[in-house]
Amino acid sequence: MLRIITQQADVRAELQRICDRIQDEQVLHKEATVREVLQAVKRQGDKAVLQYTAEFDEQTLKPEELRVTGSELDAAYQQVSQELLEAIQLACRKIEAFHRQRIPKSWVHFEDDDVVLGKRYTPVDRAGLYVPGGRTPYPSTVLMNAIPAKVAGVPHIVMVTPPGPLKAIHPSVLVAAQEAGVQEIYRVGGAQAIAALTYGTETIPKVNIITGIGNIYVTLAKKLVYGTVGIDFLAGPGEVLIIADETANPVRVAADMLAKAEQDPMAAAVLLTTDPGLAKNVQVAVERQLIDHPRRTLTEKAIAHYGLIVIVESLRAAAELSNEFAPEHLAVEVQEPWEILSLIHNAGAIFLGHFTPEAVGNYLGGPNHTLPTSGAARYASPLGVETFMKHSSIIQYSQTALEKVAHAIDVLASSEDLPSHVNSVQRRIDKEKDDMNY
């Protein structure tokens, strides 16, 4: 049963419990296993990758079967419906159009005295994309990871995804990868896939950055390899927080909560509302929609453990609680959503109004659906073009410009006891010292 809380003293504790739910996964025990996998793949390459794929995914592969072949990629187009292909292509166009607006621009600024300052953006050389397997194929996740990398100009995009029964990868995933510009696809998942992308193997090339979501083993592996490679962020189970007033439709709100809960037994669905009547009606609507739900067991578990309705005194109070929770997805289903927007500071993606369900953002709204979770929206941003780029500072001083600041550099460097810093400046502004014999 979806719980309703009216005692404000309990609200923050419950929201914190939900935010910290990943700790229920016995992280320390799993981290030891992940460390073992990482080290084995680093030392043994393909041999370890194949061993763990047989152990964890129950798929016995040969080294030459790791990479998806061209004939498999061609065949995938024959195995998806025209309707699905057109939907994938529409999503590609919308996602790419949005991300093209986000390309950071290099710039150079000329100051007085011949000082030039600037910033230069360049893409990483290789990007590795992790696409989960498991209960269902995720072509949308392929698009959300690959398209920003392509738009950023990454010259080499590699994708890994766990093999399914008979070593197969779902054709919709293969089609989405080709439409989005992925050049290489490997049938490997779990921590061993992250290790292969990090260190490289005889078959799988190492990359500069790894993005994409996965299970707890994938998340821990990304955490442990960060520093050797870049990562997007550590994404945990998904979450939606809905702020609603009396104008919200309880049947739709219930559907929105279940849309999140059906994805993972640890997914969180929270409603903050100023209307007690809406709270009760949503509770009833959730129970009714669960009756014939195709994923009832999984969805019911998520609702029972991490579903919550909170009755608040005002929309401002709801915004404050939302900012503390920092949800992955925030839906604002109120009469004047733009008035609430100014109160929101922490959220991965914000869905405004009664006709903008999370599903729009998950598939083809344009903005990315790979978002920070578990409170990370307090400091992290959605995956985007910037994720696959890095910038270099540009600095140029003329002799005249250097002479004007030489004394200040001398003072600062001397205060830090760095004499060669001082000398490196003096040899440029003092002609007598700028001599090989000095």
C-alpha positions in Angstrom: 0.0 0.0 0.0 1.2 3.5 -0.9 1.7 5.3 2.4 0.4 8.8 3.2 2.3 10.9 5.7 0.7 13.9 7.5 3.1 14.2 10.4 5.7 16.7 9.3 8.2 15.4 11.9 8.4 12.1 9.9 8.7 13.6 6.5 12.4 14.5 6.3 13.5 11.2 7.9 11.4 9.2 5.3 12.7 11.2 2.4 16.3 10.7 3.6 15.7 6.9 4.0 14.5 6.8 0.4 17.4 8.9 -0.8 19.8 6.5 1.0 18.2 3.3 -0.3 21.2 2.2 -2.3 22.9 1.4 1.0 20.5 -1.5 1.4 22.4 -3.3 -1.2 25.3 -4.4 1.0 27.7 -2.2 -0.9 30.9 -3.2 0.9 30.5 -6.9 0.1 29.8 -6.2 -3.5 32.7 -3.8 -3.8 35.1 -6.5 -2.9 33.7 -8.6 -5.7 34.0 -5.7 -8.1 37.6 -5.0 -7.2 38.4 -8.7 -7.9 36.8 -8.4 -11.3 38.6 -5.2 -12.2 42.0 -6.6 -11.3 41.4 -9.9 -13.1 40.4 -8.1 -16.4 43.4 -5.7 -16.0 45.8 -8.6 -15.8 44.2 -11.2 -18.0 42.2 -9.2 -20.6 39.8 -11.2 -22.8 40.3 -14.3 -20.7 38.8 -12.7 -17.6 36.0 -11.0 -19.5 34.9 -14.3 -21.0 35.2 -16.1 -17.7 33.0 -13.6 -15.9 30.5 -13.4 -18.7 30.1 -17.2 -18.4 29.8 -16.9 -14.6 27.5 -13.9 -14.3 25.5 -13.9 -17.6 25.6 -17.6 -18.2 26.8 -17.0 -21.8 29.8 -18.9 -23.1 31.6 -16.8 -25.7 34.7 -17.1 -27.8 37.0 -14.0 -28.1 35.9 -13.5 -31.7 32.3 -13.4 -30.5 32.7 -10.4 -28.3 32.3 -7.9 -31.0 29.0 -7.7 -32.8 29.5 -8.4 -36.5 28.4 -6.3 -39.5 26.0 -9.1 -40.6 24.3 -9.0 -37.2 24.0 -5.2 -37.5 22.4 -5.5 -41.0 20.1 -8.2 -39.8 18.8 -6.1 -36.9 17.1 -3.7 -39.4 15.1 -6.7 -40.7 14.0 -7.7 -37.2 12.4 -4.5 -36.0 9.1 -3.1 -37.3 9.0 -0.1 -39.6 7.0 1.6 -36.9 9.7 1.1 -34.3 12.4 2.2 -36.7 10.6 5.4 -37.5 10.1 6.1 -33.7 13.9 5.6 -33.1 14.7 7.9 -36.0 12.3 10.6 -34.7 13.8 10.3 -31.3 17.3 10.7 -32.8 16.3 13.9 -34.6 14.8 15.5 -31.5 17.6 14.4 -29.1 20.3 15.6 -31.6 18.5 18.9 -32.2 18.5 19.6 -28.4 22.1 18.6 -27.8 23.4 20.7 -30.7 22.2 23.8 -28.8 24.5 22.7 -25.9 27.9 22.6 -27.7 30.2 24.8 -25.7 32.0 27.4 -27.8 35.7 28.0 -27.7 36.6 31.6 -27.1 39.6 34.0 -27.1 39.7 37.5 -25.5 42.3 40.1 -26.3 43.1 42.4 -23.4 45.2 45.5 -23.2 49.0 45.2 -23.4 48.9 42.2 -25.7 47.4 39.7 -23.2 45.4 36.9 -24.8 43.1 34.7 -22.7 40.8 32.0 -23.9 39.2 28.6 -23.5 39.4 25.8 -26.1 37.0 22.9 -26.1 37.9 19.5 -27.7 36.1 16.1 -27.5 37.7 13.1 -25.9 39.3 10.6 -28.3 37.3 7.6 -27.2 34.0 7.2 -25.4 32.6 4.0 -23.9 28.9 3.7 -23.5 27.3 1.1 -21.1 23.8 0.0 -22.0 22.0 -2.3 -19.5 20.4 -5.5 -20.5 18.3 -7.5 -18.0 14.5 -7.3 -18.0 14.0 -5.4 -21.2 15.9 -3.8 -24.1 16.7 -0.1 -23.8 17.1 1.5 -27.2 16.3 4.9 -25.7 19.4 4.6 -23.4 21.5 3.9 -26.4 20.3 7.2 -28.0 20.7 9.3 -24.9 24.3 8.2 -24.5 25.5 8.0 -28.1 23.9 11.1 -29.6 25.6 13.6 -27.2 28.9 11.9 -27.9 28.4 12.1 -31.6 27.4 15.8 -31.4 30.4 16.5 -29.3 32.6 15.2 -32.1 34.0 12.1 -30.4 35.8 10.3 -33.2 35.5 6.8 -31.7 32.3 5.6 -29.9 32.3 2.1 -28.3 29.2 0.5 -26.8 29.0 -2.5 -24.4 25.9 -4.3 -23.4 25.2 -7.7 -21.8 24.4 -10.6 -24.1 21.0 -12.1 -23.8 19.9 -15.7 -24.4 21.8 -17.4 -27.2 24.4 -14.6 -27.0 22.0 -12.2 -28.7 21.6 -8.5 -28.3 18.1 -7.2 -29.0 17.8 -5.9 -32.5 16.2 -2.6 -31.3 19.4 -1.9 -29.4 21.6 -2.6 -32.4 19.4 -0.4 -34.7 19.5 2.4 -32.2 23.2 2.2 -31.9 23.7 2.4 -35.7 21.3 5.3 -36.0 23.1 7.2 -33.2 26.6 6.8 -34.6 28.2 4.0 -32.5 31.1 2.4 -34.4 31.8 -0.7 -32.3 29.5 -2.9 -30.1 30.6 -5.6 -27.7 28.5 -8.2 -26.0 29.7 -7.8 -22.5 28.1 -6.4 -19.3 28.6 -6.0 -15.6 31.8 -4.9 -13.9 33.9 -6.8 -16.4 32.6 -4.5 -19.2 33.6 -1.4 -17.2 37.1 -3.0 -16.6 37.5 -3.8 -20.3 36.7 -0.2 -21.3 39.0 1.1 -18.6 42.1 -1.0 -19.2 41.5 -2.4 -22.7 41.8 -6.0 -23.7 43.0 -7.9 -26.8 39.6 -7.2 -28.3 38.0 -4.3 -26.6 39.7 -0.9 -26.8 40.2 1.3 -23.7 38.4 4.6 -23.7 38.8 8.0 -22.1 35.3 8.3 -20.5 32.6 5.8 -19.6 28.9 6.8 -19.4 25.7 4.9 -18.9 23.7 3.3 -16.1 23.7 -0.3 -14.9 23.2 -2.4 -11.8 25.0 -2.0 -8.5 28.1 -3.8 -9.8 28.4 -1.5 -12.8 28.0 1.6 -10.5 30.6 0.4 -8.1 33.0 -0.4 -11.0 32.6 3.1 -12.4 33.3 4.5 -9.0 36.5 2.5 -8.6 37.9 3.2 -12.0 37.2 6.9 -11.9 40.5 8.7 -12.2 41.9 6.2 -14.6 39.0 7.1 -16.9 36.4 9.8 -16.6 32.8 8.9 -15.9 29.5 10.8 -16.1 28.3 10.2 -12.6 27.2 7.4 -10.2 23.6 6.7 -11.1 21.5 4.6 -8.7 17.9 3.4 -8.9 15.6 5.9 -10.5 13.2 8.3 -8.8 10.4 10.7 -9.5 9.1 13.4 -7.1 5.8 15.0 -8.0 4.5 18.4 -6.7 0.8 18.6 -7.2 -2.1 20.8 -6.2 -5.9 20.4 -6.3 -5.8 20.9 -10.1 -3.9 17.6 -10.7 -5.7 14.5 -12.0 -5.2 11.7 -9.5 -5.4 9.0 -12.1 -2.6 10.6 -14.1 -0.5 11.2 -11.0 -0.9 7.6 -10.1 0.2 6.6 -13.6 3.2 8.8 -13.3 4.3 7.2 -10.0 3.8 3.7 -11.4 5.8 4.6 -14.6 8.8 5.1 -12.3 8.1 2.2 -10.0 7.8 -0.3 -12.9 11.4 0.2 -13.9 13.1 -1.2 -10.8 12.1 -2.7 -7.5 14.3 0.0 -5.9 12.8 2.9 -7.8 11.3 5.7 -5.7 8.0 7.5 -6.4 7.1 10.4 -4.1 4.1 12.8 -4.2 4.1 16.1 -2.3 0.6 17.7 -2.4 -1.3 20.5 -0.7 -4.6 18.7 -1.2 -5.5 15.8 1.2 -8.3 14.8 -1.2 -5.8 14.3 -4.0 -3.6 12.3 -1.8 -6.3 9.8 -0.9 -7.5 9.6 -4.5 -4.0 8.9 -5.8 -3.5 6.2 -3.2 -6.7 4.5 -4.4 -5.8 5.0 -8.1 -2.4 3.4 -7.6 -4.0 0.3 -6.1 -6.5 0.0 -8.9 -3.8 0.4 -11.6 -1.7 -2.2 -10.0 -4.4 -4.9 -10.2 -3.8 -5.9 -13.9 -0.3 -4.4 -14.2 2.0 -6.7 -16.3 4.9 -6.0 -13.9 2.8 -6.0 -10.7 5.3 -7.9 -8.5 8.2 -5.7 -9.3 6.1 -2.4 -9.3 4.3 -3.3 -6.1 7.6 -3.9 -4.3 8.9 -0.5 -5.3 5.7 1.3 -4.2 5.6 -0.6 -0.9 9.2 0.2 0.0 10.0 3.5 -1.7 6.6 5.0 -2.6 5.3 7.9 -0.5 2.7 10.6 -0.4 3.3 13.7 1.8 0.6 16.3 2.5 2.3 19.7 2.8 1.0 23.1 3.9 2.0 25.0 0.8 3.7 24.7 -2.6 6.6 26.6 -1.2 7.0 24.0 1.5 6.9 21.3 -1.2 9.6 23.1 -3.2 11.8 23.2 -0.1 11.4 19.5 0.5 12.0 18.8 -3.1 15.3 20.8 -3.0 16.5 18.8 -0.1 15.6 15.5 -1.8 17.1 16.7 -5.1 15.1 14.2 -7.3 16.3 12.7 -10.6 12.9 13.6 -12.1 10.7 16.4 -10.8 7.1 16.7 -12.1 5.3 20.0 -11.3 1.6 19.3 -11.8 0.1 22.5 -10.5 -2.1 25.2 -12.0 0.8 27.7 -12.5 4.0 25.5 -12.8 6.2 28.4 -14.0 5.6 30.2 -10.7 7.0 27.2 -8.8 10.0 26.9 -11.1 11.9 29.8 -9.5 11.7 28.0 -6.2 13.4 24.8 -7.5 17.2 24.6 -7.3 18.0 20.9 -7.3 16.6 18.5 -9.8 17.9 16.4 -12.7 15.0 17.1 -15.1 11.9 19.2 -14.5 8.6 18.4 -16.1 6.1 21.3 -16.1 2.4 21.1 -16.3 -0.3 18.5 -16.5 0.6 17.2 -20.0 4.3 16.6 -19.6 4.8 13.1 -18.2 8.3 11.7 -17.5 7.8 9.4 -20.5 8.3 12.4 -22.8 11.7 13.0 -21.4 12.6 9.3 -21.3 12.2 8.9 -25.1 12.1 11.9 -27.3 11.6 15.2 -25.6 15.2 16.1 -26.4 16.9 16.6 -23.0 18.8 13.6 -21.7 17.3 11.0 -19.5 20.6 10.0 -18.0 20.3 12.0 -14.8 21.9 12.3 -11.4 20.1 10.2 -8.7 20.2 9.8 -4.9 20.5 13.5 -4.2 23.4 14.0 -6.6 21.3 16.7 -8.4 22.5 19.0 -5.6 25.9 19.2 -7.5 25.6 17.2 -10.7 23.9 17.8 -14.1 22.3 15.5 -16.8 24.6 13.8 -19.2 25.2 16.0 -22.3 27.6 17.1 -24.9 29.8 18.7 -22.2 30.3 15.2 -20.7 32.3 14.2 -23.7 34.4 17.3 -24.0 37.1 18.9 -22.0 38.6 22.4 -22.2 42.1 23.8 -22.2 43.0 27.3 -21.0 44.8 29.5 -23.5 47.2 32.2 -22.2 49.6 34.5 -24.1 51.5 37.5 -22.7 53.7 39.9 -24.5 57.0 41.1 -23.0 55.4 44.4 -22.1 52.5 42.7 -20.4 54.8 40.4 -18.5 56.9 43.3 -17.2 53.8 44.9 -15.7 53.0 41.9 -13.6 56.5 40.6 -12.9 56.8 42.2 -9.5 53.5 40.7 -8.3 54.5 37.3 -9.5 57.8 37.7 -7.8 56.1 38.5 -4.5 53.6 35.7 -4.7 56.2 33.0 -5.8 58.6 34.1 -3.1 55.9 33.8 -0.5 55.6 30.2 -1.5 59.3 29.7 -1.6 59.5 28.9 -5.3 62.6 30.6 -6.6 62.6 29.1 -10.1 59.1 30.6 -10.6 60.7 34.0 -9.9 63.7 33.2 -12.2 61.5 32.1 -15.1 60.0 35.5 -15.2 63.2 37.5 -14.5 65.0 35.8 -17.4 62.3 37.1 -19.7 62.3 40.7 -18.6 66.0 41.2 -17.7 68.1 41.1 -20.8 71.3 40.6 -18.8 69.9 37.5 -17.1 68.6 36.1 -20.4 72.0 34.6 -21.3 73.2 31.1 -21.5 76.3 32.0 -19.5 74.4 33.8 -16.7 
